[in-house]
Amino acid sequence: MLKTGVSKIVFGALLMGAPILVIGILFYSLFAELGADRDQFLVPGSMEVVVEEPSAYYLWHDHATIYNGVSYQQSPGFPNGASLSIVDSGGRSYEFIANGSISMSSGSYSRVSIGYVVVDEPVALTISVSGEFEERVLSFSKSAFWSVFLSMMGGILVGMVVGVAGLIFLVLGIVQQSRSRKRNESPTPGTLSQNSGDAVRPFD
């Protein structure tokens, strides 16, 4: 296996192309969830969600999306004058931290963050948004920043290692192929070259 220079060159080229594929799959996994089912709701209005594990949970404005068969195309952002509250079943109010710095797009889906709330235990929450503004779609989801970040870093690291290995195989294959070509072009020891003018002719 991989005994010839050509096989090493081909294998090295495949390894060097693998990191591009890995990074592409990671980016696709990151943005594909935009079109997946998630906790969406119309505002003005409210929604109840069950948080199963402690984390930061983001509230998004899905300004380009399809909800219940209706297409929404709006300017991103939380409307002025809107009122937001997040409470649990016991009446406890959760602090909402505004953060509109994150935006995501994939195909016909686009959304921008409104902010997030930190939940320290499993709980049922009621998210209410009221005010006089055009109806729009919001969504609520767990922050995936660190998991995505670690996946990206891991993928890039693995890609770099595989890419370097591919480069090594490529160089070794080129060197081996070059040496093999030189050996094939060299005359066999003990034989005379056809172009030599020193051939000895027998006496008559």
Phi, psi and omega in degrees: 000132181055039180277334183262158179296323181297317181295322177293321179297314180296315181296319179296319179296321178295318179296321180292332178276344182298318180302324179297319179294317181298312181295322178298319179295321179296315179295321179297317179297324181293315187267344181294333182292348178298323181270001182276166178295137178208177183282088178257151175202158181269141173234149002302140181159190182216165179209144174257132179230150177252116178269121187266342180211149181298136178178180170269134181239131185262144170257128186242150167259110178276082189282345172228103185198175174237123182230122183053040177081000180253133179272134178240127176227104186224169173288138183287153175122161180277132184293146177294140178085358179283147179245133184235138174219143177229115182226155176263181184294340179270001179092002178291132180263137182255139179290131178256124183257114182293136177199101181256029187269353185251129175227147181220142179218144175202110181063238181269004181253133176215144177209158179225144182287146174257323180166190183213164177229140180263122181249128186259001179199159177300133185197157173264127183244149171244120180256122182237134177230126181229163180144175178258098179201168180296137179302136181213170184254128173246162175218159185227126183206157179292141177293127180248019188301308187290322178295320178292317181299314181294322177296318179296314180296318177297318179295319179294318180297313178298320179298321179295317180297314180295322179296317178296318177299319178297320178296320179296313178298322180296314179295315179299320179295319179295316179297314180296319180294321179295316179295321180296321179293321179294321179296321181291331181276343181283141178293149179290131180303138178091358178246156181263139177293143179295336182267001183286140176263010185256017180297137180268124179264139181293154177289146177285000000 
